[in-house]
Amino acid sequence: MEKMPVLFIGHGSPMNAIEDNKYTKQWKNIANKILKPKVILSISAHWYTHNTRINNDEKLKTIYDMYGFPQELYEVKYDTIGSPKIAELSKELILKKSKFDNSWGIDHGTWSVLIHMYPNVDIPVFQISIDADAPAIEHYKIGKQLKSLRNQGVLLFSTGNIVHNLRLVDWNMSDKGYDWAYKFDDFVFDNIMNKNYEDIVNYKNQKDIARLAIPTPDHFYPLLYSLGAVDDDDKVSVYNKSCELGSLSMTSYLWE
């Protein structure tokens, strides 16, 4: 079986789910480029829990984990079948303590992107949560532990934002970023291009720009799962390399 790629998506605003813009066009392009997955394992910034939790339900509902948006957004449906078999295998592969938890579903970090990539909702999807109590290196290690799923038709899909500071959003900077946002996004880009993932795991060494770019790590940690799952011979492609609203990075990466 052909090895599946690894994908990190900078998902940005939930409104991308119902818009046709430069970001969503690239998400569609990615889906057209890669082999159709048998299963999608999603690591979303929006399932941020104590301990690692895994969906193993046979059907997952659309979760509307956002507030104050137009009604049209809450009418989007991405109710998928799950993949109990791959979910259970994932639990076996993850060495740290984890548990099954079906109180969640498919949140907007996942469905706002997949609605463009796979609008027919015909691929099983399940999510694994991000352990808020674990250090950065632990998320990277879990990515390594899940890597073998790539050989079973599983797309390892993570979704967040490399730069994500909602407190510093400037609505007048619709398609621009602060200097520090570009600097941190470039720091990650340079290290991905050079396959120097250790410096990304140790992002706090960037001090002030890291504190500005990542005031909380929920949107950054998904990238670490992807980096852990990458093989040395994977080729990387970069999509949507940009910042918006001052303090958000939309940069996405595909390894195949």
C-alpha positions as CSV (number, residue, x, y, z in Angstrom):
1,M,0.0,0.0,0.0
2,E,1.3,3.4,-0.9
3,K,2.4,5.5,2.0
4,M,0.0,8.4,2.8
5,P,1.3,11.9,3.3
6,V,1.3,14.1,6.5
7,L,-0.5,17.3,6.5
8,F,-0.5,20.4,8.7
9,I,-3.1,23.0,7.9
10,G,-3.2,26.6,9.2
11,H,-7.0,26.8,9.5
12,G,-7.6,30.4,10.6
13,S,-11.2,31.7,11.0
14,P,-14.1,29.2,11.1
15,M,-15.6,31.4,8.3
16,N,-13.2,29.7,5.9
17,A,-15.7,26.8,6.0
18,I,-18.3,28.8,4.0
19,E,-16.0,31.0,2.0
20,D,-14.2,30.5,-1.3
21,N,-10.9,32.3,-0.9
22,K,-7.2,31.9,-1.5
23,Y,-6.8,29.6,1.4
24,T,-9.7,27.2,0.7
25,K,-8.6,27.0,-3.0
26,Q,-5.2,25.6,-1.8
27,W,-6.9,23.1,0.5
28,K,-8.8,21.8,-2.5
29,N,-5.6,21.6,-4.5
30,I,-4.0,19.5,-1.8
31,A,-6.9,17.0,-1.9
32,N,-6.6,16.8,-5.7
33,K,-2.9,16.2,-5.5
34,I,-2.7,13.4,-2.9
35,L,-4.1,9.9,-2.8
36,K,-7.6,9.7,-1.3
37,P,-7.2,8.5,2.3
38,K,-8.9,5.4,3.6
39,V,-9.1,7.1,7.0
40,I,-8.3,10.6,8.3
41,L,-6.8,10.9,11.8
42,S,-7.1,14.5,12.9
43,I,-5.2,16.4,15.6
44,S,-7.2,19.6,16.1
45,A,-6.2,22.6,18.2
46,H,-9.8,22.7,19.4
47,W,-9.8,19.4,21.3
48,Y,-7.5,20.4,24.1
49,T,-7.9,18.2,27.1
50,H,-6.3,16.8,30.2
51,N,-4.6,13.6,29.1
52,T,-4.8,12.2,25.6
53,R,-8.2,11.2,24.4
54,I,-9.3,9.3,21.3
55,N,-12.6,9.1,19.5
56,N,-13.5,5.5,18.8
57,D,-17.2,5.9,18.0
58,E,-18.7,4.6,14.8
59,K,-20.2,7.9,13.9
60,L,-19.1,11.4,14.9
61,K,-21.2,14.6,14.9
62,T,-20.3,18.1,13.9
63,I,-19.3,20.2,16.9
64,Y,-19.9,23.9,16.8
65,D,-17.2,25.0,19.1
66,M,-17.3,28.7,18.2
67,Y,-19.5,31.7,19.1
68,G,-20.8,34.8,17.5
69,F,-20.7,33.8,13.9
70,P,-23.4,34.0,11.2
71,Q,-26.1,31.3,11.3
72,E,-25.0,29.9,8.0
73,L,-21.8,28.6,9.7
74,Y,-23.9,26.7,12.3
75,E,-25.8,25.0,9.5
76,V,-22.7,23.3,8.0
77,K,-22.8,19.6,8.6
78,Y,-19.8,17.3,8.6
79,D,-21.2,14.2,10.4
80,T,-18.8,11.5,9.5
81,I,-18.5,7.8,10.1
82,G,-15.6,7.1,12.5
83,S,-12.9,4.4,12.4
84,P,-13.0,2.4,15.6
85,K,-10.4,-0.1,14.3
86,I,-7.8,2.6,13.5
87,A,-8.7,4.5,16.7
88,E,-8.0,1.3,18.7
89,L,-4.8,0.7,16.9
90,S,-3.8,4.3,17.6
91,K,-4.3,3.8,21.3
92,E,-2.0,0.8,21.1
93,L,0.7,2.8,19.3
94,I,0.6,5.7,21.7
95,L,3.0,4.9,24.6
96,K,1.7,7.4,27.1
97,K,-1.5,7.0,29.0
98,S,-4.6,7.6,26.9
99,K,-8.3,6.8,26.9
100,F,-11.3,6.6,24.6
101,D,-13.6,9.6,24.9
102,N,-16.7,10.0,22.6
103,S,-18.0,13.1,24.3
104,W,-16.5,15.2,21.5
105,G,-16.9,14.9,17.7
106,I,-15.6,16.7,14.6
107,D,-14.8,20.2,15.6
108,H,-14.4,23.3,13.4
109,G,-10.6,23.0,13.3
110,T,-11.2,19.8,11.4
111,W,-14.4,20.3,9.4
112,S,-13.8,23.9,8.3
113,V,-10.9,22.4,6.2
114,L,-12.3,19.0,5.3
115,I,-15.5,20.5,4.0
116,H,-13.3,21.9,1.1
117,M,-11.0,19.0,0.8
118,Y,-13.5,16.2,0.9
119,P,-17.0,17.8,0.6
120,N,-18.7,14.4,0.0
121,V,-18.0,13.4,3.6
122,D,-17.2,9.9,2.4
123,I,-14.0,9.2,4.4
124,P,-14.0,7.9,8.0
125,V,-12.6,10.5,10.3
126,F,-11.6,10.4,14.0
127,Q,-9.8,12.8,16.3
128,I,-7.1,12.5,18.9
129,S,-7.0,15.2,21.5
130,I,-4.0,17.4,22.5
131,D,-2.9,16.8,26.1
132,A,-2.7,20.3,27.6
133,D,-0.5,19.0,30.4
134,A,2.2,17.4,28.2
135,P,5.4,19.2,27.2
136,A,6.1,20.0,23.5
137,I,8.4,17.0,23.1
138,E,5.6,14.6,24.1
139,H,3.4,15.7,21.2
140,Y,6.3,15.2,18.8
141,K,6.9,11.7,20.2
142,I,3.2,10.8,19.7
143,G,3.5,11.8,16.1
144,K,6.5,9.4,15.8
145,Q,4.4,6.6,17.4
146,L,1.6,7.1,15.0
147,K,3.8,7.3,11.9
148,S,3.2,3.6,10.9
149,L,-0.5,4.4,10.2
150,R,0.7,6.1,7.1
151,N,1.3,2.7,5.6
152,Q,-2.3,1.7,6.2
153,G,-4.0,4.4,4.2
154,V,-4.3,6.8,7.0
155,L,-3.9,10.6,6.4
156,L,-2.2,12.1,9.5
157,F,-3.9,15.5,9.5
158,S,-3.2,18.2,12.0
159,T,-4.8,21.6,12.1
160,G,-4.0,24.8,14.0
161,N,-2.0,27.9,13.4
162,I,1.8,28.4,13.7
163,V,1.2,32.0,14.9
164,H,-2.0,32.4,16.8
165,N,-2.5,35.4,19.2
166,L,-6.1,36.5,19.2
167,R,-5.5,39.1,21.8
168,L,-3.4,41.1,19.3
169,V,-5.6,40.7,16.2
170,D,-5.9,43.9,14.2
171,W,-8.9,43.8,11.9
172,N,-7.3,46.6,9.7
173,M,-4.6,44.2,8.7
174,S,-6.7,41.8,6.7
175,D,-3.9,40.3,4.7
176,K,-0.8,41.4,6.6
177,G,1.1,40.3,9.8
178,Y,3.2,42.0,12.4
179,D,6.9,41.9,11.9
180,W,7.3,39.4,14.7
181,A,4.6,37.2,13.2
182,Y,6.5,36.9,10.0
183,K,9.7,36.3,11.9
184,F,8.3,33.4,13.9
185,D,6.6,31.9,10.8
186,D,9.9,32.1,8.9
187,F,11.7,30.5,11.9
188,V,9.5,27.5,11.6
189,F,9.7,27.5,7.8
190,D,13.5,27.6,7.7
191,N,13.8,24.8,10.2
192,I,11.2,22.6,8.3
193,M,13.1,23.2,5.1
194,N,16.4,22.2,6.9
195,K,14.7,19.2,8.7
196,N,15.8,20.7,12.0
197,Y,12.7,19.7,13.9
198,E,14.4,19.9,17.3
199,D,14.6,23.7,17.2
200,I,10.8,23.8,16.5
201,V,10.1,21.5,19.4
202,N,12.2,23.9,21.5
203,Y,10.4,26.9,20.2
204,K,10.5,28.6,23.6
205,N,14.2,29.3,23.0
206,Q,13.0,32.1,20.6
207,K,11.9,33.9,23.7
208,D,10.0,37.2,23.0
209,I,8.7,36.3,19.5
210,A,7.7,32.8,20.7
211,R,5.7,34.4,23.5
212,L,4.0,36.7,21.1
213,A,3.3,34.0,18.5
214,I,2.3,31.3,20.9
215,P,0.7,32.8,24.1
216,T,-1.0,29.4,24.5
217,P,0.3,26.3,22.6
218,D,-3.0,24.8,21.6
219,H,-2.8,25.9,18.0
220,F,0.9,25.2,17.7
221,Y,1.1,21.7,19.1
222,P,-0.7,20.1,16.2
223,L,2.4,20.9,14.0
224,L,4.6,18.9,16.3
225,Y,2.5,15.7,15.7
226,S,3.0,16.2,12.0
227,L,6.7,16.7,12.4
228,G,7.0,13.5,14.4
229,A,5.3,11.5,11.7
230,V,7.6,12.8,8.9
231,D,10.1,10.4,7.3
232,D,13.6,11.6,6.2
233,D,12.8,10.9,2.5
234,D,9.5,12.9,2.5
235,K,9.4,15.9,0.3
236,V,7.7,19.0,1.7
237,S,5.4,21.4,-0.1
238,V,4.3,24.7,1.4
239,Y,0.8,26.3,1.0
240,N,-0.7,29.6,2.0
241,K,2.5,31.0,3.4
242,S,1.2,34.2,4.8
243,C,-0.1,36.1,7.8
244,E,-3.4,37.9,8.3
245,L,-5.0,40.1,11.0
246,G,-1.5,40.9,12.3
247,S,-1.2,37.9,14.6
248,L,-2.3,34.8,12.6
249,S,-0.2,32.6,10.3
250,M,-2.0,30.6,7.7
251,T,1.0,28.6,6.5
252,S,0.4,25.0,5.8
253,Y,2.7,22.0,5.0
254,L,2.4,18.8,3.1
255,W,4.9,16.0,3.4
256,E,4.8,13.1,0.9
